[in-house]
Amino acid sequence: MSNQSVRLDPSLMERATIIAKALNRTTPKQIEHWAKIGEIMEDNPDLPYEFVKQALIAKAELEAGKLEPYHFD
């Protein structure tokens, strides 16, 4: 992973710091999260945010081995 300095608006940094603290993330991880969500939403403008959020949760659960296969009867 590449480390690079980026200048961000101070008010964005302040909001990210507050939200990061509430969600037990670091400020950089919060900004990465927002960037990831933004990229997904731009690539899929017809999908609602809640759908994208649940898809990311499901992907994390799958990667953690917490999902069971669904069998159609």
C-alpha positions as CSV (number, residue, x, y, z in Angstrom):
1,M,0.0,0.0,0.0
2,S,1.3,3.4,-0.9
3,N,1.5,6.2,1.6
4,Q,1.0,9.6,0.2
5,S,0.2,13.0,1.7
6,V,-3.1,14.6,0.7
7,R,-4.4,18.0,1.7
8,L,-8.0,17.8,2.9
9,D,-10.4,20.5,4.0
10,P,-10.1,20.9,7.8
11,S,-13.9,20.6,8.3
12,L,-13.8,17.2,6.5
13,M,-11.0,16.1,8.8
14,E,-13.0,17.3,11.8
15,R,-16.1,15.4,10.8
16,A,-14.1,12.3,9.9
17,T,-12.4,12.4,13.3
18,I,-15.7,12.7,15.2
19,I,-17.4,9.9,13.2
20,A,-14.2,7.7,13.4
21,K,-14.2,8.0,17.2
22,A,-17.9,7.1,17.4
23,L,-17.4,4.0,15.1
24,N,-14.0,2.9,16.7
25,R,-12.0,3.7,13.5
26,T,-9.0,5.8,12.9
27,T,-9.5,9.0,11.0
28,P,-7.7,7.7,7.9
29,K,-9.8,4.5,8.0
30,Q,-13.0,6.6,8.2
31,I,-11.9,8.6,5.2
32,E,-11.0,5.3,3.3
33,H,-14.5,4.0,4.2
34,W,-16.2,7.1,2.8
35,A,-14.1,6.9,-0.3
36,K,-15.0,3.3,-0.8
37,I,-18.7,4.0,-0.3
38,G,-18.5,6.9,-2.7
39,E,-16.8,4.9,-5.4
40,I,-19.3,2.1,-5.1
41,M,-22.2,4.6,-5.2
42,E,-20.8,6.3,-8.3
43,D,-20.3,3.0,-10.1
44,N,-23.9,1.9,-9.1
45,P,-26.0,5.0,-9.1
46,D,-29.3,3.0,-9.1
47,L,-28.5,1.2,-5.9
48,P,-29.7,2.6,-2.6
49,Y,-27.1,3.2,0.1
50,E,-28.6,0.7,2.5
51,F,-28.2,-2.1,-0.2
52,V,-24.6,-1.2,-0.7
53,K,-24.0,-1.1,3.1
54,Q,-25.6,-4.6,3.5
55,A,-23.6,-6.0,0.5
56,L,-20.4,-4.8,2.2
57,I,-21.4,-6.4,5.5
58,A,-22.3,-9.6,3.7
59,K,-18.9,-9.6,2.0
60,A,-17.1,-9.1,5.3
61,E,-19.1,-12.0,6.9
62,L,-18.2,-14.2,3.9
63,E,-14.6,-13.4,4.3
64,A,-14.8,-14.1,8.0
65,G,-16.4,-17.5,7.3
66,K,-19.6,-16.6,9.1
67,L,-22.1,-17.4,6.3
68,E,-23.7,-20.7,5.6
69,P,-24.6,-21.9,2.2
70,Y,-28.3,-21.5,1.3
71,H,-29.9,-24.5,-0.2
72,F,-33.0,-24.1,-2.4
73,D,-35.6,-26.8,-1.8
